[in-house]
Amino acid sequence: MTQISSAFTAYINVNILLVLAFSLWLFIRFLLNRFGMKYAYRTQLRLLNGIFLAILASPFIALGYNRLAAGGMLPDALTFNLSDFMLSQYLNGRIGLQAGEMQQVLDMRETMETNLLNPTDWMSQIIVALLLTGSVLCVLRCGIATFKLRRIIASSYPWRRFGNVHLRLTDQSVVPFSARGFRRRYIVIPANMLVRRQDMRIALAHEFQHLRQHDVEWEIGFELFKSLFFWNPVIHFWKRQIEQLRELSCDQKILTRRWIDARAYCECLLRVCEDTMRRQPTQAIALPRVSLVQFDRSWFMPCRLNLLYRRVDSVLNTGVTPEGKRLTQILFIPLGMILILATIAIQRPQSWTHDRLMLSSIVNLERLEALNSNMH
């Protein structure tokens, strides 16, 4: 039961960090736009992926911190958390609540975790059932989509091979896409694109760039992560940001090589989009791959059209912007430090401190006063 409780606590912590990290990302994006880096898509994508990795590492950071703190191996200056900070502010008179109300605020998270892990009322049981059902459905959705994708690749025609990258032709999709198995990586091209040589060159360049950026691996990992946190709205906004930056950075990288005309590139995107709109939505697949045009979910049609418009506008209007891994590292260092501090701050207190004993005493005194007043 202790392990389940610890896992659930880590799950809650990751959800909290998702909200904080995405808020930080929005602030960083605002600063980048203000300082002339609006079109530094590659840098922004690296930052967003790096933040995602930091969130994945947060449970292990918390585990190491808690073990060091429990063993008394950390100095007092490093053993801090948000609840202790709020309590100190309350005892100093900076939070205007009754002692009982403050106790409820500090115990709110522990109470919620207890109710969800040991559901006794019907509302808690419904919430637990919905969370479990949603996660199972999301995992099944990934499994079904993977099966459909494997079937399309298996029925496609082997065309060429470059190392472990296999180029294949298909008549079951009108959108070029890239995917991967355990060992092989695939670029699947619609057969009707063979007669459009310029579109073929653009599609191959685009999908090879996705493979260089490891976008397929990122897509698979993020979809699995989203299956566990599907109910958190931040994860869906995050996914949309990654999709946009992935495509914009890929477009920008290809056009910097200057062997593909920007106008021809935009016309290719529009032709593929037009072919996709003519195809029945039931013939589209959702996961797990990256494609030339992200236009596969009919209920997200406005979002896909907006992304296409933004890509065309970016191709025609972007200029040279500062990029590079060093710039990403410089920007990520303060973000990583904030996330580490936040990971530590949201942990449960290790033991009863002097401030908590004082609050408990105040609460007991208030209860005694209330009982005495009722007796009189």
KOLPA-362523 format. One record per residue (C-alpha): x, y, z. Coordinates in pm, whole numbers, padded with zeros to 5 digits, always signed. Last residue first. Example, Ala and Ser with C-alpha at 12.3 -4.5 7.8 and 13.67 -1.06 7.14 Angstrom:
<rotors>
+01367-00106+00714
+01230-00450+00780
</rotors>
This chain:
<rotors>
-02218+02792+02823
-02148+02443+02691
-02131+02574+02333
-01874+02839+02432
-01663+02578+02605
-01670+02351+02300
-01568+02639+02068
-01285+02737+02302
-01164+02377+02313
-01171+02362+01932
-00979+02687+01903
-00720+02560+02152
-00681+02239+01953
-00627+02437+01630
-00369+02660+01802
-00183+02353+01931
-00182+02196+01584
-00046+02519+01439
+00233+02525+01698
+00320+02162+01630
+00334+02244+01260
+00566+02538+01321
+00800+02330+01537
+00830+02076+01259
+00652+01743+01224
+00847+01533+00978
+00953+01495+00615
+00715+01755+00478
+00540+01637+00158
+00702+01730-00169
+00580+02033-00365
+00893+02240-00297
+01139+01975-00416
+00985+01943-00762
+00946+02321-00778
+01317+02366-00703
+01404+02117-00977
+01164+02289-01219
+01313+02631-01145
+01666+02498-01193
+01572+02340-01526
+01419+02663-01652
+01726+02862-01544
+01956+02620-01732
+01728+02580-02038
+01791+02922-02191
+02170+02886-02188
+02144+02526-02308
+01919+02622-02599
+02158+02900-02701
+02446+02653-02693
+02248+02404-02903
+02207+02647-03188
+01979+02906-03342
+01982+03280-03397
+01721+03382-03657
+01748+03429-04032
+01421+03544-04185
+01071+03409-04181
+00812+03548-04421
+00721+03298-04695
+00789+02974-04510
+00635+03114-04191
+00315+03221-04365
+00283+02878-04526
+00343+02707-04192
+00102+02936-04009
-00172+02870-04263
-00117+02494-04230
-00130+02522-03852
-00453+02721-03870
-00604+02459-04100
-00503+02184-03858
-00656+02369-03564
-00980+02429-03756
-01002+02057-03848
-00952+01923-03496
-01273+01717-03511
-01153+01568-03842
-00830+01430-03705
-00572+01352-03974
-00441+01682-04104
-00083+01711-03990
+00074+01761-04334
+00414+01611-04422
+00364+01336-04167
+00478+01225-03825
+00398+00882-03686
+00215+00708-03402
-00077+00749-03439
-00380+00911-03599
-00466+00716-03911
-00687+00841-04189
-00924+00623-04390
-01219+00708-04167
-01178+01075-04261
-01269+01000-04629
-01009+01140-04870
-01084+01465-05052
-00952+01673-04765
-00625+01480-04775
-00569+01548-05145
-00622+01920-05083
-00376+01916-04794
-00121+01738-05011
-00168+02001-05281
-00143+02287-05029
+00179+02154-04879
+00330+02108-05226
+00234+02462-05322
+00406+02591-05010
+00730+02408-05097
+00717+02525-05459
+00686+02883-05334
+00978+02843-05095
+01204+02701-05369
+01400+02394-05264
+01778+02387-05295
+01823+02669-05044
+01956+02456-04756
+01781+02700-04523
+01450+02584-04671
+01485+02238-04518
+01562+02367-04170
+01270+02611-04175
+01018+02348-04278
+01139+02110-04007
+01135+02385-03745
+00778+02477-03841
+00660+02115-03840
+00805+02031-03500
+00709+02368-03355
+00344+02315-03446
+00328+01956-03328
+00506+02042-03002
+00268+02328-02928
-00036+02110-02999
+00093+01839-02767
+00148+02094-02491
-00207+02223-02529
-00329+01863-02496
-00109+01794-02192
-00227+02113-02025
-00588+01992-02031
-00506+01720-01773
-00753+01435-01826
-00524+01250-02068
-00243+01221-01813
-00170+00848-01842
-00241+00817-02215
-00060+01145-02271
+00268+00984-02167
+00221+00711-02427
+00146+00975-02689
+00451+01176-02583
+00683+00881-02617
+00555+00790-02963
+00577+01147-03089
+00925+01201-02947
+01045+00882-03116
+00894+00994-03446
+01046+01341-03412
+01400+01205-03389
+01524+01536-03540
+01712+01346-03811
+01400+01135-03875
+01185+01444-03915
+01445+01584-04154
+01423+01267-04362
+01046+01318-04373
+01072+01673-04506
+01342+01597-04762
+01144+01299-04888
+00824+01504-04917
+01003+01790-05096
+01171+01559-05346
+00842+01376-05415
+00655+01704-05457
+00908+01804-05723
+00881+01467-05893
+00503+01471-05921
+00438+01147-06115
+00575+00938-05826
+00337+01120-05590
+00052+00889-05695
+00219+00607-05501
+00181+00786-05169
+00517+00790-04983
+00602+00594-04670
+00928+00674-04491
+01018+00396-04251
+01260+00338-03967
+01376-00007-03875
+01497-00155-03549
+01205-00152-03305
+00961-00014-03560
+00950+00335-03702
+00730+00589-03870
+00753+00857-04137
+00469+01005-04337
+00371+01110-04689
+00000+01198-04703
-00235+01042-04960
-00250+00711-04775
-00365+00362-04877
-00194+00366-05219
+00147+00293-05071
+00514+00325-05163
+00802+00240-04929
+01136+00390-04833
+01322+00195-04565
+01565+00370-04332
+01797+00122-04157
+02080+00195-04398
+01927+00378-04694
+01668+00155-04860
+01453+00190-05170
+01108+00099-05300
+00943-00169-05088
+00569-00169-05176
+00317-00109-04898
+00104-00387-04745
+00331-00423-04439
+00347-00044-04390
-00031-00011-04400
-00076-00307-04163
+00183-00169-03923
-00005+00163-03914
-00337-00007-03847
-00184-00207-03558
-00022+00107-03415
-00356+00289-03432
-00525+00003-03247
-00256-00001-02976
-00260+00376-02929
-00639+00371-02898
-00616+00083-02652
-00376+00288-02438
-00617+00582-02449
-00911+00359-02358
-00722+00211-02062
-00626+00557-01937
-00983+00683-01966
-01126+00381-01784
-00879+00416-01496
-00945+00788-01456
-01323+00746-01490
-01332+00465-01233
-01126+00668-00983
-01355+00970-01027
-01670+00757-00992
-01538+00592-00675
-01451+00931-00526
-01806+01056-00594
-01968+00741-00451
-01806+00777-00109
-01552+00533+00031
-01267+00562-00215
-00939+00452-00053
-00672+00571-00297
-00888+00858-00422
-01006+00970-00078
-00657+00940+00071
-00503+01141-00215
-00763+01415-00172
-00706+01434+00203
-00329+01452+00155
-00376+01735-00094
-00608+01934+00129
-00405+01888+00448
-00234+02228+00428
-00558+02400+00331
-00754+02219+00603
-00499+02322+00867
-00525+02681+00748
-00901+02666+00789
-00866+02530+01141
-00618+02804+01234
-00848+03075+01099
-00726+03249+00787
-00566+03584+00711
-00229+03490+00570
+00059+03733+00645
+00034+03700+01025
+00381+03559+01085
+00225+03223+01174
+00050+03223+00836
+00369+03303+00644
+00549+03023+00828
+00268+02784+00735
+00280+02885+00369
+00656+02819+00363
+00611+02483+00535
+00348+02389+00275
+00573+02491-00012
+00869+02277+00082
+01210+02314+00238
+01497+02090+00334
+01779+02260+00144
+01865+02525+00405
+01844+02262+00679
+02143+02079+00533
+02077+01747+00362
+02204+01406+00472
+01947+01358+00749
+01855+01014+00618
+01499+01118+00550
+01626+01423+00359
+01858+01214+00142
+01582+00962+00071
+01330+01237-00006
+01570+01413-00243
+01652+01096-00433
+01286+01009-00477
+01197+01365-00577
+01468+01369-00844
+01343+01030-00966
+00984+01157-00983
+01106+01475-01164
+01289+01295-01447
+00982+01280-01673
+00919+01648-01599
+01277+01733-01695
+01235+01536-02018
+00930+01747-02107
+01123+02065-02030
+01395+01948-02269
+01137+01879-02540
+00998+02230-02501
+01344+02385-02506
+01453+02184-02810
+01136+02289-02993
+01191+02655-02907
+01550+02643-03031
+01441+02478-03356
+01161+02731-03404
+01374+03042-03374
+01108+03236-03566
+00987+03451-03276
+01344+03511-03167
+01348+03889-03193
+01359+03977-02824
+00983+04020-02770
+00898+03687-02931
+01157+03508-02720
+01020+03675-02406
+00665+03564-02484
+00789+03212-02556
+00963+03207-02219
+00640+03313-02044
+00438+03047-02227
+00703+02788-02136
+00691+02886-01771
+00314+02833-01771
+00369+02497-01941
+00618+02400-01672
+00387+02500-01385
+00086+02311-01522
+00293+02003-01601
+00465+02027-01262
+00131+01993-01084
+00041+01690-01293
+00383+01538-01222
+00333+01589-00848
-00007+01416-00855
+00146+01111-01026
+00438+01110-00781
+00188+01104-00493
+00005+00818-00665
+00329+00621-00694
+00410+00684-00328
+00062+00573-00219
+00087+00259-00431
+00429+00183-00280
+00293+00233+00074
+00000+00000+00000
</rotors>
